[in-house]
Amino acid sequence: MNPVQQMEYEKLNNAKLPSYVAVEGPIGVGKTTLARQLADSFQGDLILEGAEDNPFLDKFYNDPKSVALPTQLYFLFQRIKQLQELRQSDLFSPCRIADYLMDKDRLFARVTLDDDELHLYEQVYANLTLDAPTPDLVVYLQAPVEVLYKRIKSRGRSNEQSISLEYLQKINDAYTYYFHYYDKSPLLIVNVSSIDIVSSKNDYKQLVERILNTQSGKHYFNPKPL
């Protein structure tokens, strides 16, 4: 039984769905989980960043300085390919849900690369992303670094176990700064510290309702327990 049936969300069938939703946030915040649920609920196409396909990522988590540039370039080329496919895909699909925003690449690059590497990366980025589509809605999932660290440890992915609190803090701060100034599309900022969109039908229902009602501007969402 899909999430729509579970929460008996009757209005969804008649709702005006956004054509392109990007779910964003730092490592461990639940981007992919939410993107999968939304794609199921909205019967839309799911676009995942595919971090597990990056051959440099395991090395990066163990020794960031040694492979930071190839790690970022691999992600950049991978996402460009996905976005090209997005533009060429079925125009009649009700919506598309991605678990990343294209600008994520620059955000991570500015945290992980040294000055010379960043200069090279920026040149490549500028020549590849000029026609990246803008989402109709960005859902930014937010949580304190201690919550992220606990979730990363509990999900037990071997390549993530060497991620440090210091690195997570830098990434979390970069996201906070980026979305403080973000104005390219409607933005819904969600505090996920105390919600469970997987197990709680009410938490997920409230979030979907807010997503469907966020048409413009910047909004904040803290679910209220029933």
ABEGO torsion letter per residue (X at the ends): XBAAAAAGBAAAAABBBBABBBBBEBBGAGAAAAAAAAAAAAGBBBBBAGAAABAAAAAAAABAAAAAAAAAAAAAAAAAAAAAAAAABBAABABBBBABBAAAAAAAAAAABBAAAAAAAAAAAAAAAAABBBBABBBBBBBBAAAAAAAAAAAGBAAAAABBAAAAAAAAAAAAAAAAABAABBBBBBBAAABBAAABAAAAAAAAAAAAABABEBBBBBBBBX
